[in-house]
Amino acid sequence: YLAKVKILAPALKLKATAPLGASLEEAMVDVEWMPPSAVRTLASWSDIATSELKRSLAKGQIVYIDDLRERHIVRAGRTIKVEIVKGAISVETTGTPGKDAKMGDFIPVRLSKTNKNVTAEVIGPGKARIQ
């Protein structure tokens, strides 16, 4: 017996043009079934949920993994919470990051109350920790 099998994968197709740095949402894409590419990997729902575009994409384009980058959860110049931990003691204050950052990045932060520059690790959206 001879069987012909056609393999299709879900592809996310943009409903409108999306600029560099945009965070994609479900309402911004349609699902289209197409053969998987041997060269590029199609992006999934979980991929777009935690990422942003690293280039602009036009309406009708398919979103691939290499079109995405991890989303920045701390933005330069915006006030963040800074947790200072020394042994069993923990103090929380505010500060201003010197650059955009992702989870786990070490960034320069200027503490609001003392105007002291420190290096802190990003531990969540709008949060950093000094140990």
N, CA, C and O atoms as a GROMACS GRO file, in nm:
protein
  524
    1TYR      N    1   0.083  -0.118   0.000
    1TYR     CA    2   0.000   0.000   0.000
    1TYR      C    3   0.087   0.124   0.000
    1TYR      O    4   0.194   0.126   0.060
    2LEU      N    5   0.041   0.223  -0.066
    2LEU     CA    6   0.110   0.350  -0.072
    2LEU      C    7   0.020   0.457  -0.014
    2LEU      O    8  -0.094   0.473  -0.058
    3ALA      N    9   0.070   0.529   0.085
    3ALA     CA   10  -0.010   0.634   0.148
    3ALA      C   11   0.062   0.768   0.135
    3ALA      O   12   0.184   0.777   0.148
    4LYS      N   13  -0.015   0.869   0.110
    4LYS     CA   14   0.041   1.003   0.100
    4LYS      C   15  -0.005   1.081   0.223
    4LYS      O   16  -0.125   1.100   0.243
    5VAL      N   17   0.090   1.125   0.305
    5VAL     CA   18   0.058   1.195   0.429
    5VAL      C   19   0.104   1.340   0.416
    5VAL      O   20   0.217   1.368   0.374
    6LYS      N   21   0.017   1.431   0.451
    6LYS     CA   22   0.051   1.572   0.447
    6LYS      C   23   0.054   1.623   0.591
    6LYS      O   24  -0.048   1.621   0.660
    7ILE      N   25   0.170   1.669   0.637
    7ILE     CA   26   0.186   1.718   0.773
    7ILE      C   27   0.170   1.870   0.774
    7ILE      O   28   0.234   1.941   0.696
    8LEU      N   29   0.084   1.917   0.863
    8LEU     CA   30   0.060   2.060   0.877
    8LEU      C   31   0.083   2.101   1.022
    8LEU      O   32   0.060   2.023   1.115
    9ALA      N   33   0.127   2.224   1.040
    9ALA     CA   34   0.149   2.279   1.174
    9ALA      C   35   0.077   2.413   1.185
    9ALA      O   36   0.061   2.483   1.086
   10PRO      N   37   0.035   2.449   1.306
   10PRO     CA   38  -0.032   2.578   1.322
   10PRO      C   39   0.069   2.693   1.311
   10PRO      O   40   0.174   2.691   1.377
   11ALA      N   41   0.037   2.791   1.227
   11ALA     CA   42   0.123   2.908   1.210
   11ALA      C   43   0.043   3.031   1.252
   11ALA      O   44  -0.076   3.041   1.225
   12LEU      N   45   0.110   3.125   1.319
   12LEU     CA   46   0.046   3.248   1.364
   12LEU      C   47   0.069   3.356   1.259
   12LEU      O   48   0.183   3.395   1.231
   13LYS      N   49  -0.041   3.404   1.201
   13LYS     CA   50  -0.036   3.502   1.092
   13LYS      C   51  -0.090   3.635   1.144
   13LYS      O   52  -0.200   3.640   1.200
   14LEU      N   53  -0.014   3.744   1.124
   14LEU     CA   54  -0.053   3.875   1.175
   14LEU      C   55  -0.175   3.933   1.102
   14LEU      O   56  -0.186   3.926   0.980
   15LYS      N   57  -0.268   3.989   1.181
   15LYS     CA   58  -0.386   4.055   1.126
   15LYS      C   59  -0.356   4.199   1.082
   15LYS      O   60  -0.424   4.254   0.996
   16ALA      N   61  -0.252   4.259   1.143
   16ALA     CA   62  -0.213   4.396   1.112
   16ALA      C   63  -0.062   4.410   1.130
   16ALA      O   64   0.001   4.325   1.193
   17THR      N   65  -0.005   4.516   1.077
   17THR     CA   66   0.138   4.541   1.092
   17THR      C   67   0.172   4.560   1.240
   17THR      O   68   0.100   4.627   1.314
   18ALA      N   69   0.283   4.500   1.282
   18ALA     CA   70   0.328   4.510   1.421
   18ALA      C   71   0.470   4.566   1.422
   18ALA      O   72   0.558   4.513   1.354
   19PRO      N   73   0.494   4.674   1.501
   19PRO     CA   74   0.627   4.737   1.502
   19PRO      C   75   0.728   4.663   1.588
   19PRO      O   76   0.692   4.578   1.670
   20LEU      N   77   0.853   4.695   1.570
   20LEU     CA   78   0.963   4.644   1.652
   20LEU      C   79   0.930   4.666   1.799
   20LEU      O   80   0.885   4.774   1.837
   21GLY      N   81   0.951   4.563   1.882
   21GLY     CA   82   0.928   4.573   2.026
   21GLY      C   83   0.785   4.547   2.070
   21GLY      O   84   0.756   4.549   2.189
   22ALA      N   85   0.695   4.524   1.974
   22ALA     CA   86   0.555   4.499   2.010
   22ALA      C   87   0.539   4.363   2.078
   22ALA      O   88   0.605   4.266   2.042
   23SER      N   89   0.451   4.359   2.176
   23SER     CA   90   0.416   4.233   2.241
   23SER      C   91   0.289   4.184   2.173
   23SER      O   92   0.187   4.253   2.172
   24LEU      N   93   0.294   4.066   2.117
   24LEU     CA   94   0.179   4.013   2.043
   24LEU      C   95   0.078   3.950   2.138
   24LEU      O   96   0.114   3.891   2.240
   25GLU      N   97  -0.050   3.964   2.104
   25GLU     CA   98  -0.159   3.906   2.181
   25GLU      C   99  -0.243   3.820   2.088
   25GLU      O  100  -0.233   3.830   1.965
   26GLU      N  101  -0.327   3.737   2.147
   26GLU     CA  102  -0.413   3.646   2.070
   26GLU      C  103  -0.496   3.718   1.966
   26GLU      O  104  -0.512   3.669   1.854
   27ALA      N  105  -0.550   3.834   2.001
   27ALA     CA  106  -0.637   3.909   1.911
   27ALA      C  107  -0.563   3.965   1.790
   27ALA      O  108  -0.626   4.007   1.693
   28MET      N  109  -0.431   3.966   1.794
   28MET     CA  110  -0.351   4.024   1.686
   28MET      C  111  -0.311   3.923   1.577
   28MET      O  112  -0.256   3.962   1.474
   29VAL      N  113  -0.340   3.794   1.601
   29VAL     CA  114  -0.299   3.692   1.506
   29VAL      C  115  -0.412   3.594   1.474
   29VAL      O  116  -0.503   3.573   1.555
   30ASP      N  117  -0.404   3.536   1.357
   30ASP     CA  118  -0.494   3.428   1.316
   30ASP      C  119  -0.410   3.301   1.306
   30ASP      O  120  -0.289   3.308   1.285
   31VAL      N  121  -0.473   3.187   1.322
   31VAL     CA  122  -0.402   3.059   1.306
   31VAL      C  123  -0.426   3.009   1.165
   31VAL      O  124  -0.540   3.002   1.118
   32GLU      N  125  -0.319   2.974   1.099
   32GLU     CA  126  -0.326   2.920   0.964
   32GLU      C  127  -0.245   2.791   0.963
   32GLU      O  128  -0.132   2.790   1.013
   33TRP      N  129  -0.298   2.685   0.908
   33TRP     CA  130  -0.227   2.557   0.903
   33TRP      C  131  -0.143   2.552   0.777
   33TRP      O  132  -0.192   2.576   0.667
   34MET      N  133  -0.014   2.519   0.795
   34MET     CA  134   0.077   2.513   0.681
   34MET      C  135   0.185   2.408   0.707
   34MET      O  136   0.207   2.369   0.822
   35PRO      N  137   0.253   2.362   0.602
   35PRO     CA  138   0.362   2.266   0.621
   35PRO      C  139   0.475   2.332   0.700
   35PRO      O  140   0.509   2.447   0.674
   36PRO      N  141   0.535   2.262   0.797
   36PRO     CA  142   0.646   2.320   0.873
   36PRO      C  143   0.766   2.346   0.783
   36PRO      O  144   0.790   2.272   0.687
   37SER      N  145   0.840   2.449   0.814
   37SER     CA  146   0.959   2.486   0.737
   37SER      C  147   1.080   2.407   0.789
   37SER      O  148   1.093   2.385   0.909
   38ALA      N  149   1.165   2.366   0.698
   38ALA     CA  150   1.287   2.295   0.737
   38ALA      C  151   1.393   2.395   0.785
   38ALA      O  152   1.490   2.356   0.849
   39VAL      N  153   1.374   2.523   0.753
   39VAL     CA  154   1.474   2.625   0.784
   39VAL      C  155   1.436   2.708   0.906
   39VAL      O  156   1.522   2.738   0.989
   40ARG      N  157   1.310   2.746   0.919
   40ARG     CA  158   1.266   2.832   1.029
   40ARG      C  159   1.158   2.762   1.111
   40ARG      O  160   1.074   2.690   1.057
   41THR      N  161   1.160   2.785   1.243
   41THR     CA  162   1.063   2.725   1.334
   41THR      C  163   0.947   2.821   1.357
   41THR      O  164   0.968   2.939   1.388
   42LEU      N  165   0.826   2.769   1.342
   42LEU     CA  166   0.707   2.852   1.364
   42LEU      C  167   0.693   2.886   1.513
   42LEU      O  168   0.722   2.803   1.599
   43ALA      N  169   0.649   3.008   1.542
   43ALA     CA  170   0.625   3.050   1.681
   43ALA      C  171   0.492   2.991   1.729
   43ALA      O  172   0.398   2.975   1.651
   44SER      N  173   0.486   2.959   1.858
   44SER     CA  174   0.363   2.907   1.918
   44SER      C  175   0.302   3.012   2.009
   44SER      O  176   0.359   3.119   2.030
   45TRP      N  177   0.182   2.979   2.065
   45TRP     CA  178   0.116   3.070   2.158
   45TRP      C  179   0.204   3.098   2.279
   45TRP      O  180   0.212   3.212   2.324
   46SER      N  181   0.269   2.996   2.332
   46SER     CA  182   0.354   3.016   2.451
   46SER      C  183   0.477   3.101   2.416
   46SER      O  184   0.527   3.173   2.502
   47ASP      N  185   0.526   3.093   2.293
   47ASP     CA  186   0.640   3.175   2.252
   47ASP      C  187   0.604   3.323   2.250
   47ASP      O  188   0.680   3.406   2.299
   48ILE      N  189   0.488   3.356   2.194
   48ILE     CA  190   0.452   3.498   2.184
   48ILE      C  191   0.408   3.555   2.319
   48ILE      O  192   0.411   3.677   2.338
   49ALA      N  193   0.366   3.470   2.412
   49ALA     CA  194   0.319   3.517   2.543
   49ALA      C  195   0.433   3.578   2.625
   49ALA      O  196   0.408   3.665   2.708
   50THR      N  197   0.555   3.533   2.604
   50THR     CA  198   0.669   3.578   2.685
   50THR      C  199   0.771   3.658   2.605
   50THR      O  200   0.882   3.683   2.653
   51SER      N  201   0.735   3.697   2.484
   51SER     CA  202   0.833   3.762   2.396
   51SER      C  203   0.779   3.890   2.335
   51SER      O  204   0.661   3.925   2.349
   52GLU      N  205   0.870   3.960   2.267
   52GLU     CA  206   0.834   4.078   2.189
   52GLU      C  207   0.904   4.067   2.054
   52GLU      O  208   0.998   3.989   2.038
   53LEU      N  209   0.858   4.144   1.957
   53LEU     CA  210   0.918   4.137   1.824
   53LEU      C  211   1.055   4.204   1.820
   53LEU      O  212   1.073   4.312   1.876
   54LYS      N  213   1.150   4.140   1.755
   54LYS     CA  214   1.282   4.201   1.741
   54LYS      C  215   1.298   4.269   1.605
   54LYS      O  216   1.405   4.319   1.570
   55ARG      N  217   1.189   4.269   1.528
   55ARG     CA  218   1.182   4.345   1.402
   55ARG      C  219   1.036   4.370   1.370
   55ARG      O  220   0.949   4.300   1.421
   56SER      N  221   1.009   4.467   1.286
   56SER     CA  222   0.871   4.496   1.246
   56SER      C  223   0.823   4.388   1.150
   56SER      O  224   0.900   4.339   1.067
   57LEU      N  225   0.696   4.352   1.162
   57LEU     CA  226   0.637   4.254   1.071
   57LEU      C  227   0.512   4.315   1.007
   57LEU      O  228   0.437   4.386   1.073
   58ALA      N  229   0.493   4.287   0.880
   58ALA     CA  230   0.379   4.342   0.806
   58ALA      C  231   0.256   4.253   0.820
   58ALA      O  232   0.266   4.135   0.855
   59LYS      N  233   0.139   4.310   0.793
   59LYS     CA  234   0.014   4.236   0.795
   59LYS      C  235   0.026   4.115   0.703
   59LYS      O  236   0.076   4.125   0.591
   60GLY      N  237  -0.020   3.999   0.752
   60GLY     CA  238  -0.018   3.877   0.672
   60GLY      C  239   0.107   3.793   0.687
   60GLY      O  240   0.111   3.680   0.638
   61GLN      N  241   0.211   3.845   0.754
   61GLN     CA  242   0.333   3.767   0.772
   61GLN      C  243   0.314   3.663   0.881
   61GLN      O  244   0.238   3.683   0.976
   62ILE      N  245   0.385   3.553   0.866
   62ILE     CA  246   0.386   3.445   0.964
   62ILE      C  247   0.493   3.479   1.069
   62ILE      O  248   0.600   3.530   1.035
   63VAL      N  249   0.463   3.450   1.196
   63VAL     CA  250   0.558   3.478   1.305
   63VAL      C  251   0.643   3.353   1.330
   63VAL      O  252   0.591   3.244   1.356
   64TYR      N  253   0.775   3.370   1.321
   64TYR     CA  254   0.870   3.262   1.346
   64TYR      C  255   0.946   3.291   1.476
   64TYR      O  256   0.952   3.405   1.521
   65ILE      N  257   1.006   3.186   1.534
   65ILE     CA  258   1.083   3.199   1.658
   65ILE      C  259   1.193   3.304   1.644
   65ILE      O  260   1.217   3.381   1.737
   66ASP      N  261   1.260   3.309   1.529
   66ASP     CA  262   1.371   3.404   1.513
   66ASP      C  263   1.324   3.548   1.494
   66ASP      O  264   1.408   3.638   1.484
   67ASP      N  265   1.193   3.573   1.490
   67ASP     CA  266   1.138   3.708   1.486
   67ASP      C  267   1.118   3.763   1.628
   67ASP      O  268   1.086   3.881   1.644
   68LEU      N  269   1.136   3.678   1.729
   68LEU     CA  270   1.104   3.714   1.868
   68LEU      C  271   1.229   3.723   1.955
   68LEU      O  272   1.332   3.661   1.926
   69ARG      N  273   1.218   3.803   2.062
   69ARG     CA  274   1.321   3.810   2.166
   69ARG      C  275   1.250   3.815   2.301
   69ARG      O  276   1.133   3.854   2.310
   70GLU      N  277   1.320   3.776   2.405
   70GLU     CA  278   1.262   3.777   2.538
   70GLU      C  279   1.222   3.920   2.575
   70GLU      O  280   1.296   4.015   2.549
   71ARG      N  281   1.105   3.933   2.635
   71ARG     CA  282   1.051   4.064   2.669
   71ARG      C  283   1.126   4.127   2.786
   71ARG      O  284   1.158   4.060   2.884
   72HIS      N  285   1.154   4.258   2.775
   72HIS     CA  286   1.213   4.332   2.886
   72HIS      C  287   1.107   4.353   2.993
   72HIS      O  288   0.996   4.396   2.964
   73ILE      N  289   1.142   4.321   3.118
   73ILE     CA  290   1.045   4.337   3.226
   73ILE      C  291   1.081   4.454   3.317
   73ILE      O  292   1.007   4.487   3.410
   74VAL      N  293   1.196   4.516   3.289
   74VAL     CA  294   1.237   4.639   3.358
   74VAL      C  295   1.278   4.737   3.249
   74VAL      O  296   1.354   4.702   3.158
   75ARG      N  297   1.230   4.860   3.258
   75ARG     CA  298   1.260   4.962   3.158
   75ARG      C  299   1.345   5.074   3.219
   75ARG      O  300   1.321   5.117   3.332
   76ALA      N  301   1.443   5.118   3.144
   76ALA     CA  302   1.532   5.226   3.189
   76ALA      C  303   1.451   5.352   3.219
   76ALA      O  304   1.360   5.388   3.145
   77GLY      N  305   1.487   5.417   3.330
   77GLY     CA  306   1.423   5.543   3.366
   77GLY      C  307   1.291   5.532   3.439
   77GLY      O  308   1.240   5.633   3.487
   78ARG      N  309   1.234   5.413   3.448
   78ARG     CA  310   1.107   5.394   3.519
   78ARG      C  311   1.136   5.342   3.660
   78ARG      O  312   1.223   5.256   3.678
   79THR      N  313   1.064   5.393   3.757
   79THR     CA  314   1.086   5.353   3.895
   79THR      C  315   1.054   5.206   3.916
   79THR      O  316   0.952   5.155   3.869
   80ILE      N  317   1.144   5.137   3.989
   80ILE     CA  318   1.124   4.996   4.022
   80ILE      C  319   1.140   4.977   4.173
   80ILE      O  320   1.195   5.063   4.242
   81LYS      N  321   1.093   4.864   4.222
   81LYS     CA  322   1.115   4.827   4.362
   81LYS      C  323   1.249   4.756   4.371
   81LYS      O  324   1.280   4.670   4.288
   82VAL      N  325   1.329   4.792   4.472
   82VAL     CA  326   1.459   4.730   4.491
   82VAL      C  327   1.461   4.667   4.630
   82VAL      O  328   1.439   4.733   4.731
   83GLU      N  329   1.486   4.538   4.632
   83GLU     CA  330   1.494   4.463   4.758
   83GLU      C  331   1.642   4.448   4.794
   83GLU      O  332   1.721   4.396   4.715
   84ILE      N  333   1.677   4.494   4.913
   84ILE     CA  334   1.815   4.483   4.960
   84ILE      C  335   1.817   4.374   5.067
   84ILE      O  336   1.750   4.386   5.170
   85VAL      N  337   1.894   4.268   5.042
   85VAL     CA  338   1.898   4.153   5.132
   85VAL      C  339   2.038   4.137   5.190
   85VAL      O  340   2.137   4.132   5.116
   86LYS      N  341   2.045   4.130   5.322
   86LYS     CA  342   2.172   4.107   5.393
   86LYS      C  343   2.144   4.004   5.501
   86LYS      O  344   2.088   4.038   5.605
   87GLY      N  345   2.180   3.880   5.477
   87GLY     CA  346   2.150   3.772   5.571
   87GLY      C  347   2.000   3.752   5.583
   87GLY      O  348   1.931   3.733   5.483
   88ALA      N  349   1.949   3.758   5.707
   88ALA     CA  350   1.806   3.739   5.731
   88ALA      C  351   1.728   3.869   5.722
   88ALA      O  352   1.605   3.869   5.736
   89ILE      N  353   1.798   3.983   5.700
   89ILE     CA  354   1.733   4.114   5.695
   89ILE      C  355   1.706   4.152   5.549
   89ILE      O  356   1.792   4.138   5.462
   90SER      N  357   1.584   4.201   5.526
   90SER     CA  358   1.544   4.243   5.393
   90SER      C  359   1.476   4.380   5.402
   90SER      O  360   1.384   4.400   5.483
   91VAL      N  361   1.521   4.474   5.320
   91VAL     CA  362   1.464   4.609   5.316
   91VAL      C  363   1.423   4.638   5.172
   91VAL      O  364   1.495   4.603   5.079
   92GLU      N  365   1.307   4.703   5.155
   92GLU     CA  366   1.262   4.738   5.021
   92GLU      C  367   1.262   4.888   5.004
   92GLU      O  368   1.217   4.961   5.092
   93THR      N  369   1.312   4.934   4.889
   93THR     CA  370   1.314   5.076   4.855
   93THR      C  371   1.283   5.089   4.706
   93THR      O  372   1.245   4.990   4.643
   94THR      N  373   1.299   5.207   4.651
   94THR     CA  374   1.277   5.226   4.508
   94THR      C  375   1.405   5.273   4.443
   94THR      O  376   1.497   5.321   4.510
   95GLY      N  377   1.410   5.259   4.312
   95GLY     CA  378   1.527   5.302   4.238
   95GLY      C  379   1.493   5.318   4.091
   95GLY      O  380   1.383   5.286   4.046
   96THR      N  381   1.590   5.368   4.016
   96THR     CA  382   1.572   5.390   3.872
   96THR      C  383   1.679   5.310   3.797
   96THR      O  384   1.798   5.335   3.814
   97PRO      N  385   1.636   5.215   3.714
   97PRO     CA  386   1.734   5.135   3.638
   97PRO      C  387   1.801   5.217   3.528
   97PRO      O  388   1.741   5.308   3.471
   98GLY      N  389   1.926   5.183   3.500
   98GLY     CA  390   2.002   5.253   3.398
   98GLY      C  391   1.981   5.198   3.258
   98GLY      O  392   2.020   5.261   3.159
   99LYS      N  393   1.918   5.080   3.247
   99LYS     CA  394   1.894   5.022   3.114
   99LYS      C  395   1.777   4.923   3.120
   99LYS      O  396   1.739   4.876   3.227
  100ASP      N  397   1.722   4.892   3.004
  100ASP     CA  398   1.617   4.790   2.994
  100ASP      C  399   1.678   4.655   3.027
  100ASP      O  400   1.796   4.631   2.999
  101ALA      N  401   1.599   4.566   3.087
  101ALA     CA  402   1.654   4.436   3.124
  101ALA      C  403   1.549   4.326   3.125
  101ALA      O  404   1.429   4.352   3.133
  102LYS      N  405   1.598   4.203   3.115
  102LYS     CA  406   1.515   4.083   3.121
  102LYS      C  407   1.538   4.014   3.254
  102LYS      O  408   1.628   4.052   3.330
  103MET      N  409   1.459   3.915   3.282
  103MET     CA  410   1.471   3.837   3.405
  103MET      C  411   1.613   3.782   3.419
  103MET      O  412   1.666   3.723   3.325
  104GLY      N  413   1.674   3.802   3.537
  104GLY     CA  414   1.807   3.749   3.564
  104GLY      C  415   1.923   3.839   3.526
  104GLY      O  416   2.037   3.812   3.562
  105ASP      N  417   1.894   3.948   3.452
  105ASP     CA  418   2.001   4.041   3.414
  105ASP      C  419   2.049   4.120   3.535
  105ASP      O  420   1.971   4.148   3.626
  106PHE      N  421   2.176   4.156   3.536
  106PHE     CA  422   2.232   4.246   3.637
  106PHE      C  423   2.238   4.384   3.574
  106PHE      O  424   2.294   4.402   3.465
  107ILE      N  425   2.180   4.484   3.643
  107ILE     CA  426   2.168   4.618   3.587
  107ILE      C  427   2.213   4.724   3.687
  107ILE      O  428   2.208   4.702   3.808
  108PRO      N  429   2.257   4.841   3.634
  108PRO     CA  430   2.286   4.952   3.725
  108PRO      C  431   2.155   5.017   3.769
  108PRO      O  432   2.065   5.038   3.689
  109VAL      N  433   2.145   5.047   3.899
  109VAL     CA  434   2.026   5.110   3.955
  109VAL      C  435   2.069   5.225   4.045
  109VAL      O  436   2.161   5.211   4.125
  110ARG      N  437   2.002   5.340   4.032
  110ARG     CA  438   2.025   5.453   4.122
  110ARG      C  439   1.914   5.451   4.226
  110ARG      O  440   1.796   5.467   4.193
  111LEU      N  441   1.953   5.431   4.353
  111LEU     CA  442   1.855   5.426   4.462
  111LEU      C  443   1.796   5.565   4.485
  111LEU      O  444   1.869   5.664   4.488
  112SER      N  445   1.664   5.572   4.500
  112SER     CA  446   1.593   5.699   4.511
  112SER      C  447   1.630   5.779   4.636
  112SER      O  448   1.653   5.899   4.627
  113LYS      N  449   1.635   5.714   4.751
  113LYS     CA  450   1.655   5.786   4.877
  113LYS      C  451   1.798   5.833   4.898
  113LYS      O  452   1.820   5.938   4.957
  114THR      N  453   1.896   5.756   4.851
  114THR     CA  454   2.037   5.789   4.877
  114THR      C  455   2.112   5.839   4.754
  114THR      O  456   2.224   5.888   4.766
  115ASN      N  457   2.052   5.828   4.636
  115ASN     CA  458   2.117   5.861   4.508
  115ASN      C  459   2.244   5.780   4.486
  115ASN      O  460   2.332   5.822   4.411
  116LYS      N  461   2.255   5.665   4.551
  116LYS     CA  462   2.370   5.578   4.537
  116LYS      C  463   2.350   5.485   4.417
  116LYS      O  464   2.240   5.433   4.397
  117ASN      N  465   2.455   5.464   4.338
  117ASN     CA  466   2.448   5.372   4.225
  117ASN      C  467   2.491   5.233   4.271
  117ASN      O  468   2.596   5.217   4.334
  118VAL      N  469   2.408   5.134   4.240
  118VAL     CA  470   2.435   4.996   4.277
  118VAL      C  471   2.408   4.905   4.158
  118VAL      O  472   2.351   4.949   4.057
  119THR      N  473   2.448   4.779   4.168
  119THR     CA  474   2.417   4.678   4.067
  119THR      C  475   2.318   4.582   4.131
  119THR      O  476   2.340   4.531   4.241
  120ALA      N  477   2.208   4.557   4.060
  120ALA     CA  478   2.102   4.471   4.112
  120ALA      C  479   2.063   4.368   4.008
  120ALA      O  480   2.081   4.389   3.888
  121GLU      N  481   2.008   4.255   4.055
  121GLU     CA  482   1.960   4.149   3.967
  121GLU      C  483   1.810   4.163   3.948
  121GLU      O  484   1.736   4.180   4.046
  122VAL      N  485   1.763   4.156   3.824
  122VAL     CA  486   1.620   4.164   3.794
  122VAL      C  487   1.555   4.033   3.838
  122VAL      O  488   1.595   3.925   3.794
  123ILE      N  489   1.454   4.044   3.926
  123ILE     CA  490   1.389   3.923   3.980
  123ILE      C  491   1.241   3.913   3.943
  123ILE      O  492   1.175   3.815   3.977
  124GLY      N  493   1.189   4.012   3.874
  124GLY     CA  494   1.048   4.010   3.833
  124GLY      C  495   1.013   4.140   3.764
  124GLY      O  496   1.096   4.231   3.758
  125PRO      N  497   0.890   4.152   3.712
  125PRO     CA  498   0.848   4.277   3.647
  125PRO      C  499   0.854   4.394   3.745
  125PRO      O  500   0.784   4.395   3.846
  126GLY      N  501   0.941   4.492   3.715
  126GLY     CA  502   0.954   4.610   3.799
  126GLY      C  503   1.022   4.585   3.932
  126GLY      O  504   1.006   4.664   4.025
  127LYS      N  505   1.098   4.475   3.944
  127LYS     CA  506   1.163   4.441   4.071
  127LYS      C  507   1.308   4.397   4.048
  127LYS      O  508   1.340   4.331   3.949
  128ALA      N  509   1.394   4.437   4.142
  128ALA     CA  510   1.535   4.397   4.139
  128ALA      C  511   1.581   4.368   4.281
  128ALA      O  512   1.519   4.414   4.377
  129ARG      N  513   1.690   4.293   4.294
  129ARG     CA  514   1.741   4.255   4.426
  129ARG      C  515   1.892   4.279   4.434
  129ARG      O  516   1.968   4.251   4.340
  130ILE      N  517   1.933   4.331   4.549
  130ILE     CA  518   2.076   4.348   4.580
  130ILE      C  519   2.105   4.251   4.694
  130ILE      O  520   2.034   4.251   4.794
  131GLN      N  521   2.210   4.170   4.679
  131GLN     CA  522   2.248   4.077   4.785
  131GLN      C  523   2.391   4.100   4.827
  131GLN      O  524   2.441   4.031   4.916
   0.00000   0.00000   0.00000
